Amino acid sequence: MTSASVSASAVSVFEDAVGALEGGHAVAFPSGMAAVSAVLDLVARDGAVVAPSGAYSGTRQLLADLAAHGRLRCTLVDVTDTRAVLGAVALSGAALLWAESPTNPMMGVADLAALAAVREGGARYVVDNTFATPIVQQPLSLGADLVVHSATKLLSGHSDVVLGVVVARDEPVAATLRAARRDRGATPSPSHAFLARRGLRTLPLRFERASDTAAVMAERLGAHACVERVLYPGFGTMLSFLVHGGAAAADRFCASVRVAVPATSLGGVETLVERRARYPLEVEAGVPANLVRVSVGVEGVDDLWADFEAALSSARRLSGSAGST
């Protein structure tokens, strides 16, 4: 077997596994944003796209850049408001609806099945399923045409991979994506595909453990005197919360954790925390200055809670918040 065939095999094995999980035909890309770009390339020049106002910032930035260069037209809308989404698609004559659920980082949940009605008017329906994974939902079974994952995150699950994947309902669309990948040099790393396939083997175990911990953490954070509000959809490994005392207190919390890690990214075995509004694009999207996004890992829940309690106490001393835990 040649090195080229070995490389192709590693990628195809990963694609077959993700395709089976999502119920479609998977095409891997060298990053999540490469996967997003490939899907948006399916929109004809000057075509209209409707997307969540609270979508992943990288997706929103790409849409804004494409719109600024006249490549496409974009309307942003609250994806949790089904009537508003369907209205925006009809009004703009959108060629593509981009959905994300839960949203990043506000944890809004869309009615994915109801949004599939856009297909009746000819719009292509795409769902970013990075947060939920096929463990929680399979958007193709709910009416989507395409599913997108940043496989860097939960699918691979060990913070050592950069990879993206698109899963198409129909094989001809998958073939179009493969051809574009070949022609534009968007070839995924075989070693990363191998590692991502390794990560998939433990996805159900990791997801269950982290989800159970996330539910406990959401409940405890909601009862804490230093926490203004918790955003948790009731499932999954991701949550956000607002710290009393503003941005400075949220920054102090992130700087004070010792079990969790203050870092971007998500979906690994370690818990990550980050104040998302330190990025201008998140501020533009209305993310509160004191919001901390948490990617819950597989640590012991009591160890993680003790870490959060200590970090919240540090944030409270900075903000002067009253009350006890």
Secondary structure, DSSP 4 states (H G I P E B T S, - for coil): --HHHHHHHHHHHHHHHHHHHHTSEEEEESSHHHHHHHHHTTSPTTEEEEEETTS-HHHHHHHHHHHHTTSEEEEEE-TT-HHHHHHHHHHHT-SEEEEESS-TTT-----HHHHGGGGGGT-EEEEE-TTTHHHH--GGGGT-SEEEEETTTTTT-SS----EEEEESSHHHHHHHHHHHHHTT-PPPHHHHHHHHHHHTTHHHHHHHHHHHHHHHHHHHHT-TTEEEEE--SSSSEEEEEETTHHHHHHHHHHH-SSSEE-S---SSS-EEEEGGGSHHHHHTT--TTEEEEE--SS-HHHHHHHHHHHHHHHHHHHT-----
